[in-house]
Amino acid sequence: MKNQALTKELTLFGVFCIASGAMISSGLFILPGLAYAKAGPGVIISYFISGLLALTGALSVAEMVTAMPKAGGDYFFITRTMGPEIGMVSGLLSWFALSLKSAFALVGMSAFAAKIINLDINTLAIILCVIFTLINIIGIKEAGKIQVILVMALIILMAYFLILGFPQIDVLRLAPFAPKGWSGIFAVTGFVFVSYGGLLKVASVSEEVKNPGKNIPAAMFYSLAIVGFFYVAMVFVTVGVLEPQTLSESLTPISDAAEVFLGPVGRTLLDIAAILSFVTTANAGIMSASRYPLALSRDGLLPKIISRINDRFRTPHVSILLTAVFMIFFLLLKLDALIKSASTVLILTYILSIVSIIVLRESRLHNYQPSFKSPCYPWLQIAGLLGFEFLIYEIGMWAFILSLVFITGSFLLYWFVGKRQINREFALLHLIERITAKELTTRSLESELKDIIKERDAITKDRFDRVIENAIIIDIENAIDSGELFDIVAENMAPRINIKKQILYDLLIKREKESSTAITPFLAIPHIIVNGEKIFDIMIARCNKGIKFSETACSVKTVFVLIGTKDERNFHLRALSAIAQIVQDKTFGKKWNHAKSKEDLRDTILLIQRHRF
């Protein structure tokens, strides 16, 4: 296998369509009737509460996926947060969840397609699954283009339904609003949570998104807001126009409602919309679910063949084929069991994601640098955890049994397949290290996060980066003056540039006497010219208690010492320009002060965005 990198083809609009198309399917076109039978008109509130809970998970996922935009989404960052054992559970849960949701879409599609196409519904479902499998193997760009067309057509048809449906609502059908009380509403909230599972799919394809730091959070929130509105509004219209008995027994509730105020033509249009939604979910399901076994295989938790990338199309064809087979297998489950299974597994994945963001934040990893940060931390995450645990309780014993089976099975698979294949550092160790003050970690996780940031921000190394990578960095504990600093600099730098220590020290003192090199009360940049050719080096110092350069700059925390020959004058100026850009970054001071090691200081300089020559 040659280069195993995935191509970045997805734009903001493409990611929005993947998430929206993954959410708008059976959760809207089949589930309202089943949910209404359990909760009555209160099902409207159930969809709204599900959306709010999905938001708490989405905010956490968005933060972590912008810090680590890699294939496998939540599996990838959960593994780097809580270790390979929990990561294995998370990866398989997410794979199961998205495959279950996609299988649910195929079931829904069958219920509608049988009315339009004279073909056995199971045969049709399998044929479409095969078609979208082939599309995804050919390329994510092609799959993404099809997704955009389907989602746009779907949104137009749903907007048409709402515009003509709202005037036809009979508010008397909303009473009694909660015939089974709030417990019925909360139980159905867990039942319909599968409707919002599409948000996870964005995380799983993050490695293939252009500018993931901005596009992924934006796509997640736009899709959740728009799809959440359509869910609540269309269920509201459906409850308001259909007879209660008809709605509670319907597997095609939106189409039945459309027939009431739009006639047979309206029903046909909404049947078409439903089929489009099922197709988009199946397409997005194969596209994103297949990235989980890919990520597990890359990490050695599943056989390596699964991570193979097609030489021609640059897509993970083995993983895609495995996911398609898995989806077809789930078609054997009964509908009610399929819905509960999908919702339960999705809730578990969101719980793991929320726990992960808490661990990552509290571990204080230096190179955990998300482009987006979840607001209201940690209260939003605590509320989400309590809400998700309550949903599992309300779903009932089935949820507990299913959770236990999935988690136990995942641990067993890790024990027998992955345990001997992986030895990875993770953020939880850093948190334990912080609490116990015991050394448990190396810099392997920090180094991996650094590489991810370079890839995410498209950082191309230039000469200044190479100089910083080899530069001497010192971390001074006590307060000193500039003379003491220059003595340390001369001691360390003289052997590197083949100059006597005293000569170097005298040059630094002379330059400082000419005019202070303290640029600000926080920063100093002593820079001198030495004899010779093709010499340029930098030494970096941090002193949290401050270095006294002058009466006005008596507590300098950051020093860049530049030493070069005359023929390096142009690069000398470029280095000064690079340093200026780095220290002017609004995050520099905080990162510099909180760096735990010399390598953290080095990474602070290397990872800040600047113009590179």
C-alpha positions as CSV (number, residue, x, y, z in Angstrom):
1,M,0.0,0.0,0.0
2,K,1.3,3.4,-0.9
3,N,0.0,6.7,0.3
4,Q,-3.0,6.0,2.6
5,A,-4.1,9.7,2.8
6,L,-7.7,10.5,2.0
7,T,-8.5,13.5,-0.3
8,K,-10.0,16.7,1.0
9,E,-13.0,17.2,-1.2
10,L,-15.9,18.3,1.0
11,T,-16.9,21.9,1.3
12,L,-19.2,23.5,4.0
13,F,-22.2,23.0,1.8
14,G,-21.3,19.4,1.1
15,V,-20.8,18.7,4.8
16,F,-24.1,20.4,5.6
17,C,-25.9,18.2,3.1
18,I,-24.3,15.0,4.5
19,A,-25.5,15.8,8.0
20,S,-28.9,17.0,6.9
21,G,-29.5,14.1,4.6
22,A,-28.4,11.7,7.2
23,M,-30.9,13.1,9.7
24,I,-33.9,13.6,7.4
25,S,-35.2,10.1,6.8
26,S,-37.2,7.5,8.7
27,G,-37.1,9.7,11.8
28,L,-39.4,12.1,10.0
29,F,-41.3,10.0,7.4
30,I,-42.0,6.9,9.5
31,L,-41.3,7.5,13.2
32,P,-44.0,10.2,14.1
33,G,-46.8,7.7,13.8
34,L,-45.1,5.1,16.0
35,A,-44.1,7.9,18.5
36,Y,-47.6,9.5,18.5
37,A,-49.0,6.1,19.6
38,K,-46.8,6.2,22.7
39,A,-47.0,9.9,23.6
40,G,-49.9,11.6,21.8
41,P,-49.5,15.2,20.6
42,G,-46.7,15.6,23.1
43,V,-44.5,13.9,20.5
44,I,-43.9,17.4,19.2
45,I,-42.1,18.2,22.5
46,S,-40.2,14.9,22.3
47,Y,-38.6,15.9,19.0
48,F,-37.7,19.3,20.4
49,I,-36.1,17.9,23.5
50,S,-34.2,15.3,21.4
51,G,-32.8,18.2,19.3
52,L,-31.7,20.1,22.4
53,L,-29.9,17.0,23.8
54,A,-28.3,16.4,20.4
55,L,-27.0,20.0,20.6
56,T,-25.2,19.3,23.8
57,G,-23.5,16.4,22.2
58,A,-22.9,18.2,18.9
59,L,-21.1,21.1,20.7
60,S,-18.7,18.6,22.4
61,V,-18.2,16.7,19.1
62,A,-17.6,19.9,17.2
63,E,-14.9,21.1,19.5
64,M,-13.0,17.8,19.5
65,V,-13.3,17.1,15.8
66,T,-11.9,20.6,15.0
67,A,-8.9,19.6,17.2
68,M,-8.6,16.2,15.6
69,P,-10.2,16.1,12.1
70,K,-9.4,12.5,11.3
71,A,-11.3,9.6,9.7
72,G,-13.3,7.8,12.4
73,G,-14.5,11.0,14.0
74,D,-15.6,10.4,17.6
75,Y,-13.7,7.1,17.7
76,F,-10.5,8.8,16.9
77,F,-10.7,11.5,19.6
78,I,-12.2,9.1,22.2
79,T,-9.3,6.7,21.7
80,R,-6.8,9.6,22.2
81,T,-8.7,10.7,25.2
82,M,-9.6,7.6,27.2
83,G,-7.4,4.8,25.7
84,P,-7.8,2.0,23.1
85,E,-10.2,-0.1,25.3
86,I,-12.8,2.7,25.4
87,G,-11.9,3.7,21.9
88,M,-12.7,0.2,20.6
89,V,-16.1,0.4,22.3
90,S,-16.7,3.8,20.9
91,G,-15.7,3.0,17.4
92,L,-17.8,-0.1,17.2
93,L,-20.8,1.6,18.8
94,S,-20.6,4.5,16.3
95,W,-20.3,2.0,13.4
96,F,-23.3,0.0,14.7
97,A,-25.3,3.2,15.3
98,L,-24.8,4.6,11.8
99,S,-25.3,1.3,10.2
100,L,-28.5,0.7,12.2
101,K,-29.8,4.1,11.2
102,S,-29.0,3.5,7.6
103,A,-30.7,0.1,7.7
104,F,-33.7,1.9,9.3
105,A,-33.7,4.2,6.3
106,L,-33.7,1.2,3.9
107,V,-36.7,-0.2,5.8
108,G,-38.5,3.1,5.5
109,M,-37.7,3.3,1.8
110,S,-39.2,-0.1,1.3
111,A,-42.5,1.0,2.8
112,F,-42.8,3.8,0.2
113,A,-41.2,2.3,-2.8
114,A,-43.6,-0.6,-2.9
115,K,-46.4,1.9,-3.8
116,I,-44.5,3.4,-6.7
117,I,-42.3,0.6,-8.1
118,N,-43.6,-2.9,-8.8
119,L,-40.6,-4.7,-7.2
120,D,-40.0,-6.7,-4.1
121,I,-39.1,-4.2,-1.3
122,N,-36.2,-6.2,0.1
123,T,-34.7,-6.7,-3.4
124,L,-35.0,-2.9,-4.1
125,A,-33.4,-2.1,-0.8
126,I,-30.4,-4.3,-1.5
127,I,-30.0,-3.0,-5.1
128,L,-29.9,0.6,-3.8
129,C,-27.5,-0.3,-1.1
130,V,-25.2,-1.8,-3.7
131,I,-25.5,1.2,-6.0
132,F,-24.5,3.7,-3.2
133,T,-21.7,1.4,-2.1
134,L,-20.3,1.6,-5.6
135,I,-20.8,5.4,-5.7
136,N,-18.9,5.7,-2.4
137,I,-16.0,3.5,-3.7
138,I,-15.7,5.7,-6.8
139,G,-15.2,8.8,-4.6
140,I,-16.5,10.9,-1.8
141,K,-16.6,14.0,-4.1
142,E,-19.1,12.1,-6.3
143,A,-21.1,10.8,-3.4
144,G,-21.1,14.4,-1.9
145,K,-22.4,15.9,-5.2
146,I,-25.3,13.4,-5.3
147,Q,-26.0,14.2,-1.6
148,V,-26.3,17.9,-2.3
149,I,-28.8,17.4,-5.2
150,L,-30.9,15.0,-3.1
151,V,-31.0,17.2,0.0
152,M,-31.9,20.4,-1.9
153,A,-34.8,18.6,-3.5
154,L,-35.9,17.2,-0.2
155,I,-35.8,20.6,1.6
156,I,-37.9,22.2,-1.2
157,L,-40.6,19.5,-0.9
158,M,-40.7,19.8,2.9
159,A,-41.0,23.6,2.7
160,Y,-43.9,23.1,0.3
161,F,-45.6,20.8,2.8
162,L,-45.2,23.3,5.6
163,I,-46.4,26.4,3.7
164,L,-49.6,24.7,2.6
165,G,-50.1,22.6,5.7
166,F,-50.0,25.2,8.5
167,P,-53.3,26.9,7.5
168,Q,-55.0,23.4,7.7
169,I,-54.1,22.7,11.3
170,D,-57.0,21.9,13.7
171,V,-55.8,22.9,17.2
172,L,-58.5,20.7,18.8
173,R,-56.4,17.6,17.6
174,L,-53.7,18.7,20.1
175,A,-55.9,17.9,23.1
176,P,-55.2,16.1,25.3
177,F,-51.6,17.1,24.7
178,A,-49.9,14.5,26.9
179,P,-52.4,11.7,27.5
180,K,-49.6,9.5,29.1
181,G,-48.0,12.4,31.0
182,W,-44.5,13.7,30.9
183,S,-43.1,10.2,31.4
184,G,-44.6,9.3,28.0
185,I,-43.0,12.3,26.4
186,F,-39.6,11.6,27.9
187,A,-39.8,7.9,26.9
188,V,-40.5,8.9,23.3
189,T,-37.7,11.5,23.4
190,G,-35.3,8.5,23.7
191,F,-37.2,6.6,21.1
192,V,-36.9,9.4,18.4
193,F,-33.4,10.4,19.3
194,V,-32.2,8.2,16.4
195,S,-33.6,11.0,14.2
196,Y,-30.6,13.2,15.0
197,G,-27.9,10.6,14.5
198,G,-26.7,12.2,11.3
199,L,-24.6,14.7,13.3
200,L,-22.2,11.9,14.1
201,K,-21.6,11.3,10.4
202,V,-19.9,14.7,9.9
203,A,-17.3,13.8,12.5
204,S,-16.5,10.5,10.7
205,V,-15.6,12.2,7.4
206,S,-13.8,15.1,8.9
207,E,-10.4,14.1,7.4
208,E,-11.9,14.7,4.0
209,V,-13.3,18.2,4.7
210,K,-11.7,21.4,3.4
211,N,-10.9,23.8,6.2
212,P,-12.4,21.5,8.9
213,G,-11.8,24.0,11.7
214,K,-14.5,26.3,10.3
215,N,-16.6,24.1,8.0
216,I,-17.4,21.3,10.4
217,P,-18.9,23.3,13.4
218,A,-20.8,25.5,11.0
219,A,-22.2,22.6,9.0
220,M,-23.2,20.8,12.2
221,F,-25.1,23.8,13.7
222,Y,-26.7,24.8,10.4
223,S,-28.0,21.3,9.8
224,L,-29.2,20.7,13.4
225,A,-31.0,24.1,13.4
226,I,-32.7,23.6,10.0
227,V,-33.5,19.9,10.4
228,G,-34.7,20.4,14.0
229,F,-37.1,23.1,12.7
230,F,-38.4,20.9,10.0
231,Y,-38.9,17.9,12.4
232,V,-40.9,19.9,15.0
233,A,-42.8,21.9,12.4
234,M,-43.8,19.0,10.2
235,V,-44.7,16.8,13.1
236,F,-46.9,19.7,14.4
237,V,-48.7,19.9,11.1
238,T,-49.1,16.2,10.9
239,V,-50.6,16.0,14.4
240,G,-52.9,18.9,13.5
241,V,-54.4,17.5,10.3
242,L,-54.6,13.7,10.8
243,E,-57.2,11.9,12.9
244,P,-55.5,10.5,16.1
245,Q,-56.4,6.9,15.2
246,T,-55.1,7.2,11.7
247,L,-51.8,8.8,12.8
248,S,-51.1,6.2,15.6
249,E,-51.4,3.4,13.1
250,S,-49.6,5.0,10.2
251,L,-46.1,4.0,8.9
252,T,-46.3,6.9,6.3
253,P,-47.6,9.8,8.5
254,I,-46.2,12.7,6.6
255,S,-47.6,11.4,3.3
256,D,-50.9,10.7,4.9
257,A,-51.0,14.3,6.2
258,A,-50.1,15.6,2.8
259,E,-53.0,13.7,1.2
260,V,-55.5,15.5,3.6
261,F,-54.7,19.0,2.3
262,L,-52.9,18.4,-1.0
263,G,-54.8,15.4,-2.4
264,P,-53.2,12.4,-4.3
265,V,-50.7,14.7,-6.0
266,G,-49.4,16.0,-2.7
267,R,-49.2,12.5,-1.3
268,T,-47.1,11.4,-4.3
269,L,-44.8,14.4,-3.9
270,L,-44.2,13.6,-0.2
271,D,-43.7,9.9,-1.0
272,I,-41.0,11.0,-3.4
273,A,-39.5,13.3,-0.7
274,A,-39.5,10.3,1.7
275,I,-37.8,8.1,-0.8
276,L,-35.2,10.9,-1.4
277,S,-34.6,11.1,2.3
278,F,-34.1,7.4,2.7
279,V,-31.7,7.4,-0.2
280,T,-29.7,10.3,1.3
281,T,-29.5,8.6,4.6
282,A,-28.3,5.3,3.0
283,N,-25.7,7.2,0.9
284,A,-24.4,9.2,3.9
285,G,-24.6,6.2,6.1
286,I,-22.3,4.1,3.9
287,M,-20.0,7.2,3.4
288,S,-19.5,7.9,7.1
289,A,-20.0,4.6,8.9
290,S,-17.3,3.0,6.8
291,R,-14.8,5.4,8.2
292,Y,-15.0,3.8,11.6
293,P,-13.6,0.4,10.7
294,L,-11.1,2.3,8.6
295,A,-9.9,4.1,11.7
296,L,-10.0,1.0,13.9
297,S,-7.9,-0.8,11.4
298,R,-5.4,2.0,11.1
299,D,-4.8,1.8,14.8
300,G,-4.4,-2.0,14.7
301,L,-7.6,-2.8,16.5
302,L,-9.1,-4.5,13.4
303,P,-7.3,-6.4,10.6
304,K,-5.0,-4.1,8.5
305,I,-6.7,-5.1,5.3
306,I,-9.8,-3.0,6.3
307,S,-7.8,0.2,6.1
308,R,-6.7,-0.4,2.5
309,I,-7.2,2.6,0.3
310,N,-8.2,2.0,-3.4
311,D,-5.2,3.0,-5.6
312,R,-7.4,4.4,-8.3
313,F,-10.3,6.1,-6.4
314,R,-8.4,6.9,-3.1
315,T,-11.4,5.6,-1.0
316,P,-11.4,2.9,1.7
317,H,-13.2,0.3,-0.5
318,V,-12.8,-2.7,1.9
319,S,-14.3,-0.7,4.8
320,I,-17.2,0.5,2.6
321,L,-18.0,-3.0,1.4
322,L,-17.9,-4.3,5.0
323,T,-20.3,-1.6,6.1
324,A,-22.7,-2.3,3.3
325,V,-22.9,-6.0,4.2
326,F,-23.4,-5.0,7.9
327,M,-26.3,-2.7,6.9
328,I,-28.1,-5.5,4.9
329,F,-27.7,-7.8,7.9
330,F,-29.6,-5.4,10.1
331,L,-32.6,-5.5,7.8
332,L,-33.5,-8.8,9.6
333,L,-34.4,-6.9,12.8
334,K,-38.0,-6.0,13.7
335,L,-38.8,-2.3,13.2
336,D,-39.4,-1.4,16.9
337,A,-36.2,-3.2,18.0
338,L,-34.3,-1.6,15.2
339,I,-35.4,1.9,16.3
340,K,-34.6,1.3,20.0
341,S,-31.2,-0.3,19.1
342,A,-30.2,2.7,17.0
343,S,-31.3,5.3,19.5
344,T,-29.6,3.5,22.5
345,V,-26.3,3.1,20.7
346,L,-26.4,6.7,19.5
347,I,-27.0,7.9,23.1
348,L,-24.0,5.9,24.3
349,T,-21.8,7.4,21.7
350,Y,-22.8,10.9,22.7
351,I,-22.2,10.1,26.4
352,L,-18.6,9.0,25.5
353,S,-18.1,12.1,23.5
354,I,-19.1,14.4,26.4
355,V,-16.9,12.5,28.9
356,S,-14.1,12.9,26.4
357,I,-14.3,16.6,26.2
358,I,-14.2,16.9,30.0
359,V,-11.1,14.7,30.2
360,L,-9.4,16.6,27.3
361,R,-10.0,20.0,28.9
362,E,-9.0,18.9,32.4
363,S,-5.8,17.1,31.2
364,R,-4.5,20.5,29.8
365,L,-2.7,19.0,26.9
366,H,-0.7,21.8,25.3
367,N,-1.4,20.8,21.7
368,Y,-5.1,20.2,22.2
369,Q,-6.0,23.3,20.1
370,P,-9.5,23.1,18.8
371,S,-10.6,25.8,16.3
372,F,-14.0,25.8,18.0
373,K,-14.6,25.7,21.7
374,S,-17.9,24.5,23.3
375,P,-19.6,27.3,25.2
376,C,-20.8,27.0,28.8
377,Y,-18.3,24.4,29.7
378,P,-18.7,22.2,31.9
379,W,-22.4,22.9,32.7
380,L,-23.6,22.2,29.2
381,Q,-21.8,18.8,29.3
382,I,-23.1,17.9,32.7
383,A,-26.7,18.7,31.6
384,G,-26.2,16.5,28.5
385,L,-24.9,13.6,30.5
386,L,-27.8,13.7,32.9
387,G,-30.2,14.0,30.0
388,F,-28.8,11.1,28.1
389,E,-28.7,8.9,31.1
390,F,-32.4,9.7,31.8
391,L,-33.3,8.8,28.2
392,I,-31.7,5.4,28.5
393,Y,-33.7,4.9,31.7
394,E,-36.9,5.9,29.9
395,I,-36.3,3.7,26.9
396,G,-36.5,0.7,29.3
397,M,-34.8,-2.6,30.1
398,W,-34.1,-3.2,26.4
399,A,-31.7,-0.2,26.4
400,F,-29.8,-1.5,29.4
401,I,-29.5,-5.1,27.9
402,L,-28.5,-3.8,24.5
403,S,-25.9,-1.4,26.1
404,L,-24.4,-4.3,28.1
405,V,-24.3,-6.6,25.0
406,F,-22.6,-4.0,22.8
407,I,-20.0,-2.9,25.4
408,T,-19.2,-6.4,26.5
409,G,-18.8,-7.6,22.9
410,S,-16.5,-4.6,22.1
411,F,-14.3,-5.3,25.1
412,L,-14.0,-9.0,24.1
413,L,-13.1,-8.0,20.6
414,Y,-10.4,-5.7,21.9
415,W,-9.1,-8.3,24.3
416,F,-8.7,-11.0,21.6
417,V,-7.9,-8.9,18.5
418,G,-6.6,-5.5,19.4
419,K,-4.9,-5.8,22.9
420,R,-1.5,-6.9,21.6
421,Q,-1.6,-4.6,18.6
422,I,-1.7,-1.2,20.2
423,N,0.1,0.7,23.0
424,R,-1.0,4.3,22.8
425,E,-0.7,7.3,25.1
426,F,-4.0,9.0,25.9
427,A,-5.3,12.2,27.6
428,L,-6.7,10.4,30.7
429,L,-3.1,9.5,31.6
430,H,-2.2,13.2,31.5
431,L,-5.2,14.0,33.8
432,I,-4.1,11.3,36.3
433,E,-0.6,12.6,36.0
434,R,-1.8,16.1,36.8
435,I,-3.8,14.9,39.9
436,T,-1.2,12.5,41.3
437,A,2.0,14.4,40.2
438,K,3.4,11.1,39.0
439,E,5.1,10.8,35.6
440,L,2.9,8.5,33.5
441,T,3.3,10.0,30.0
442,T,5.8,10.8,27.2
443,R,5.2,13.3,24.5
444,S,3.8,10.8,22.0
445,L,0.2,12.2,22.2
446,E,1.4,15.8,22.1
447,S,3.5,14.9,19.0
448,E,0.5,13.3,17.3
449,L,-1.7,16.3,18.0
450,K,1.0,18.5,16.6
451,D,1.0,16.6,13.4
452,I,-2.8,16.8,13.2
453,I,-2.7,20.5,13.6
454,K,-0.1,20.9,10.8
455,E,-2.4,18.8,8.5
456,R,-5.5,20.6,9.6
457,D,-4.1,24.1,9.1
458,A,-2.1,23.1,6.0
459,I,1.2,24.3,7.6
460,T,4.1,23.9,5.2
461,K,7.5,24.0,6.9
462,D,9.9,26.8,5.9
463,R,13.5,27.6,7.0
464,F,12.4,29.4,10.1
465,D,10.5,26.3,11.3
466,R,13.6,24.2,10.7
467,V,15.7,26.7,12.7
468,I,13.2,26.6,15.6
469,E,13.1,22.8,15.5
470,N,16.9,22.7,16.2
471,A,17.0,25.7,18.5
472,I,18.2,25.6,22.1
473,I,15.3,26.5,24.5
474,I,15.9,27.3,28.1
475,D,13.3,27.7,30.9
476,I,14.7,29.9,33.6
477,E,13.2,29.5,37.1
478,N,14.5,32.6,39.0
479,A,14.5,36.2,38.1
480,I,17.7,37.4,36.5
481,D,19.1,40.4,34.6
482,S,20.1,40.7,30.9
483,G,23.8,40.2,31.7
484,E,23.1,36.9,33.4
485,L,21.0,35.9,30.4
486,F,23.7,36.7,28.0
487,D,26.2,34.6,29.9
488,I,23.8,31.7,29.6
489,V,23.4,32.4,25.9
490,A,27.1,32.6,25.3
491,E,27.7,29.4,27.2
492,N,25.2,27.5,25.0
493,M,25.7,29.1,21.6
494,A,29.4,29.6,21.3
495,P,30.1,25.9,20.5
496,R,27.3,25.8,18.0
497,I,28.6,28.7,15.9
498,N,32.3,28.1,16.6
499,I,33.0,31.4,18.4
500,K,34.6,32.0,21.7
501,K,32.2,32.5,24.6
502,Q,33.7,35.8,25.7
503,I,33.5,37.3,22.2
504,L,29.9,36.3,21.9
505,Y,29.1,37.6,25.4
506,D,30.8,41.0,24.6
507,L,28.8,41.4,21.4
508,L,25.5,40.8,23.2
509,I,26.4,43.3,25.9
510,K,27.6,45.9,23.4
511,R,24.3,45.5,21.4
512,E,22.2,45.9,24.5
513,K,24.1,49.1,25.5
514,E,23.4,50.7,22.1
515,S,19.7,50.4,22.7
516,S,17.6,48.1,24.6
517,T,16.4,45.0,22.7
518,A,13.3,44.7,24.8
519,I,10.5,45.4,22.3
520,T,7.7,45.3,24.9
521,P,7.6,44.6,28.7
522,F,6.9,41.0,27.8
523,L,9.3,40.4,24.8
524,A,13.0,41.0,24.0
525,I,14.8,40.1,20.7
526,P,18.6,40.6,21.1
527,H,20.1,40.1,17.7
528,I,23.8,40.4,16.7
529,I,26.0,40.1,13.6
530,V,29.1,37.8,13.9
531,N,32.1,37.2,11.6
532,G,32.0,34.3,9.1
533,E,29.7,33.0,6.5
534,K,26.4,31.1,6.3
535,I,25.8,31.2,10.1
536,F,22.3,31.8,11.5
537,D,20.9,30.4,14.8
538,I,18.3,31.2,17.4
539,M,18.2,30.6,21.1
540,I,14.9,30.9,23.0
541,A,14.3,31.6,26.7
542,R,11.3,31.8,29.0
543,C,11.5,33.3,32.5
544,N,8.1,33.5,34.2
545,K,9.6,35.5,37.1
546,G,11.1,38.0,34.6
547,I,14.4,39.2,33.1
548,K,15.4,42.8,33.7
549,F,16.6,44.5,30.5
550,S,16.0,48.1,31.6
551,E,14.0,50.1,34.1
552,T,11.0,50.1,31.8
553,A,11.4,46.5,30.8
554,C,12.2,44.9,34.1
555,S,10.2,41.7,33.8
556,V,10.6,40.3,30.3
557,K,9.1,36.8,30.0
558,T,10.1,35.8,26.4
559,V,13.4,36.2,24.7
560,F,14.5,35.3,21.1
561,V,18.2,35.7,20.6
562,L,19.2,35.9,16.9
563,I,22.8,35.4,15.8
564,G,23.9,35.5,12.2
565,T,26.5,36.6,9.7
566,K,26.2,39.5,7.2
567,D,25.4,37.2,4.2
568,E,22.3,36.0,6.2
569,R,20.9,39.5,6.5
570,N,17.8,38.7,4.4
571,F,16.9,35.7,6.4
572,H,17.6,37.6,9.5
573,L,14.8,40.1,8.6
574,R,12.5,37.2,7.7
575,A,13.1,35.6,11.1
576,L,12.2,38.9,12.8
577,S,9.1,39.1,10.7
578,A,8.1,35.6,11.6
579,I,8.7,36.3,15.4
580,A,6.6,39.5,15.1
581,Q,3.7,37.5,13.6
582,I,4.0,34.8,16.3
583,V,4.0,37.1,19.4
584,Q,1.2,39.2,18.0
585,D,-1.1,36.1,17.8
586,K,-3.8,36.6,20.5
587,T,-3.2,33.1,21.8
588,F,0.5,33.3,22.1
589,G,0.9,34.7,25.6
590,K,-1.5,32.2,27.2
591,K,0.0,29.2,25.5
592,W,3.6,30.4,26.3
593,N,2.8,30.9,30.0
594,H,1.0,27.6,30.4
595,A,3.5,25.4,28.5
596,K,4.7,22.6,30.7
597,S,8.0,21.8,29.0
598,K,10.6,23.1,26.6
599,E,9.0,21.0,23.8
600,D,5.6,22.7,24.6
601,L,7.3,26.0,24.1
602,R,8.8,24.9,20.8
603,D,5.4,23.7,19.6
604,T,3.8,27.0,20.6
605,I,6.1,28.7,18.1
606,L,5.8,26.1,15.4
607,L,2.0,25.8,15.4
608,I,0.9,29.4,15.4
609,Q,-0.5,30.5,12.0
610,R,1.8,32.9,10.1
611,H,2.9,33.7,6.6
612,R,5.5,31.2,5.6
613,F,8.2,32.0,3.0
